[in-house]
Amino acid sequence: MKPIVFFGPVLLWINAVTTQTLPKEFQKSVSTTVETLYPAATLKALSDVPQTFGIIKNGQQIATLHLLTGEGPENKFTFMVVLDPEKTIKRVDILKYPSEFGREVTEQTWKKQFEGKKAGTIKEGKDVDVVSGATISCQEIIRKINALNPQQKK
């Protein structure tokens, strides 16, 4: 393995057998999130799962970061989810949301509702509020996060 990008305190690694890299436009946001949650951790592309990165500290994978694309009311948007090994959500952040409609999902108070919940178990309206004006995006984010842990019963 060889280092491919050094951005701030997070060193990104990539397997020689994969071309998966963290898109440049998201590197600063991802680096800040990883450093906040796991100081001195590194990010390593996982070659077996597209757009999935292991968060490594002291040689051990301590969490997983997923870059996901969702379908909004007008455009696709990109968000990240950080899960611990038990699939508990540590952070949800919207990285790119080009639409004017549904922007409520970018608000910190809405994203914070996911923290501490287990992927695969989230019920809209019960565990996470579906915001009027952002219904499609809310439902898409919940659906994508639940799909990260399909064996878990809702």
C-alpha angles and dihedrals in degrees: 000000000000132000112252107179134018111197118167113310095335120087115204119212130191134193115245089232096060135059093205112132135163107261110252093234090062100041097095095048093045093046091051092049094048093047091049094049099035114018114210093012124136130219120231127186112239106221095202097059123047116238092004124125131188118227105221129196125171090354094303129106104240100171144358128236118206124195107206135184120215134189112241127188092275110004144017116265134197127226138166132225125195115204129185118224091274089055092251111151114246098173143358119193133172109229100179127013111165098174125092089212119079096015089143087088088069092062116108094227091058095045092048090065089077097057113109094014122117118245110243094034104067116124118196114238092015107054098015126024118238106224120225107243092027101056097126094048093044092051092046093052092048091048093049093047092048089051089062089072106031096163091062114094118232 
